[in-house]
Amino acid sequence: MQDQTAQVDDLRLVALPSAVNCAELFVRFTLTEWHVPQMVDDVRETAKRLVQSVIATVDEGAQPTMITVRLRLRGNTVVVEVQDDRPSPRLVVPRGLSGKSTGVETLSRGRQLVWCELPLPSGMDATVVPLPRRGTTRAAAPRSREIDEAVDLNNDVMQRILDGLRKDDPTI
């Protein structure tokens, strides 16, 4: 078995309750792209629990910081990691994941990473997962000035987007 990481995808999110939904969508998209859709439910639930555990440690009055949700395809496992950018957070492994291969690591500057490994389906390892090709792409056609002006977002549109992201947290 090869233990080197074959593929990594990550997503940076603001440490708010809306990050849970974003993490679930990220997992669904990534595992579909990696052609292992049979793992979506398990990995989605794991990511949800890890993100919730990180968000639960954020003080209510504090300015939200960033978290990174990372999926790593390594050996015969998919590793779900959530990194907290706050110095000295108090992360613990969620109770529902305690029977799995999990852990909390302290990184540089006091930041922490909570992780969980999930086994790939039997007979499958990272070397046989058909990964997406992300080579160079053709250059985009030059954009006209009119298109750039039409794409400008006004403040009302941005406010509606932010309000939609906050819908899961009634305290905001």
C-alpha positions in Angstrom: 0.0 0.0 0.0 1.3 3.4 -0.9 0.8 6.0 1.9 1.6 9.1 -0.2 -1.2 11.6 -0.8 -2.6 11.1 -4.3 -5.0 14.0 -4.3 -5.9 17.0 -2.1 -8.7 19.4 -2.3 -9.5 22.1 0.2 -11.9 25.0 0.8 -11.5 28.0 3.1 -14.6 29.1 4.9 -15.6 31.7 7.5 -16.1 29.9 10.9 -19.9 30.5 11.0 -22.7 28.0 11.1 -23.1 28.4 7.3 -19.7 26.7 6.9 -21.4 23.4 7.7 -23.6 23.5 4.6 -20.7 24.7 2.4 -18.5 21.8 3.7 -21.2 19.3 2.9 -21.5 20.6 -0.7 -17.7 20.6 -1.0 -17.6 16.9 0.0 -20.3 16.0 -2.4 -18.7 17.8 -5.3 -15.1 16.5 -4.6 -16.1 12.8 -4.1 -18.2 12.9 -7.2 -15.2 14.4 -9.1 -13.0 11.6 -7.6 -15.5 9.0 -8.8 -16.2 7.6 -5.3 -19.8 8.6 -4.9 -20.5 5.6 -2.6 -18.6 7.4 0.1 -20.4 10.7 0.0 -22.8 10.1 2.9 -20.1 8.9 5.3 -17.6 11.6 4.4 -20.2 14.3 4.4 -21.4 13.3 7.9 -17.8 13.2 9.1 -17.0 16.6 7.6 -20.2 18.0 9.1 -19.3 16.8 12.6 -15.7 18.1 12.4 -16.8 21.5 11.2 -19.5 21.7 13.8 -16.9 20.9 16.5 -14.6 23.7 15.4 -17.4 26.2 15.1 -18.7 25.3 18.6 -15.4 26.5 20.1 -15.7 30.0 18.6 -16.7 32.6 21.2 -20.0 34.2 20.4 -18.7 37.8 20.7 -15.5 37.1 18.9 -14.8 38.1 15.3 -15.2 34.9 13.2 -12.0 33.6 11.7 -11.3 31.2 8.8 -11.2 27.4 8.8 -10.0 25.1 6.0 -11.8 22.0 5.1 -9.5 19.5 3.4 -10.1 16.1 1.7 -7.0 14.0 1.2 -6.9 10.8 -0.8 -4.1 8.7 0.6 -3.3 5.0 0.5 -6.6 3.2 1.1 -8.3 6.1 2.9 -10.0 9.4 2.5 -8.9 11.8 5.2 -11.1 14.6 6.3 -9.3 17.5 7.9 -10.6 20.8 9.4 -7.9 23.3 10.3 -8.7 26.2 12.6 -6.8 29.4 12.0 -7.2 30.8 15.6 -4.2 30.5 17.8 -4.7 28.1 20.7 -8.2 26.8 19.9 -9.6 24.1 22.1 -10.5 21.4 19.6 -11.5 17.9 20.5 -12.6 14.9 18.4 -16.4 14.8 18.2 -18.0 12.0 20.2 -19.6 10.3 17.2 -16.2 9.8 15.6 -14.3 8.5 18.5 -14.3 4.8 17.2 -12.7 5.8 14.0 -9.1 6.7 13.2 -9.1 10.4 14.4 -6.9 13.0 16.0 -6.1 16.5 16.8 -2.7 18.0 15.9 -1.2 21.3 17.0 0.3 23.2 14.1 2.6 26.3 13.9 1.5 29.4 15.8 -0.9 27.4 18.0 -3.4 26.6 15.3 -5.0 23.1 15.4 -6.1 20.5 12.9 -8.8 17.9 13.7 -8.9 14.9 11.3 -10.6 11.6 10.6 -9.7 8.8 8.2 -12.3 6.8 6.4 -11.5 3.6 4.4 -12.0 3.5 0.7 -14.4 0.7 -0.5 -12.8 -2.7 -0.4 -10.4 -3.4 -3.3 -9.8 0.2 -3.9 -6.9 2.4 -3.1 -5.7 5.9 -4.1 -3.8 4.5 -7.1 -6.9 3.1 -8.8 -9.2 6.1 -8.1 -9.8 7.9 -11.4 -8.8 11.5 -10.6 -9.8 14.5 -12.6 -7.3 15.9 -15.0 -6.4 19.4 -14.1 -3.8 20.3 -16.7 -3.5 23.6 -18.5 -6.5 25.0 -20.1 -7.0 27.1 -23.2 -6.7 30.8 -22.6 -10.0 32.6 -22.2 -11.2 34.8 -25.0 -10.5 38.5 -24.4 -13.4 40.2 -22.6 -15.0 43.4 -23.9 -15.3 46.4 -21.6 -19.1 46.1 -21.8 -19.1 42.6 -20.3 -16.9 43.8 -17.4 -19.3 46.6 -16.7 -22.3 44.3 -16.8 -20.7 41.9 -14.3 -20.2 44.6 -11.7 -22.2 43.6 -8.6 -24.0 46.3 -6.7 -24.3 46.5 -2.9 -27.9 45.1 -2.9 -26.9 41.9 -4.6 -23.9 41.4 -2.3 -26.1 42.0 0.8 -28.6 39.4 -0.4 -25.8 36.9 -0.9 -24.4 37.6 2.6 -28.0 37.4 4.1 -28.5 34.0 2.4 -25.2 32.7 3.9 -26.3 33.8 7.4 -29.7 32.2 7.3 -28.5 29.3 9.4 -27.5 31.5 12.3 -30.4 33.6 13.6 -28.1 35.5 16.0 -26.4 37.3 13.2 
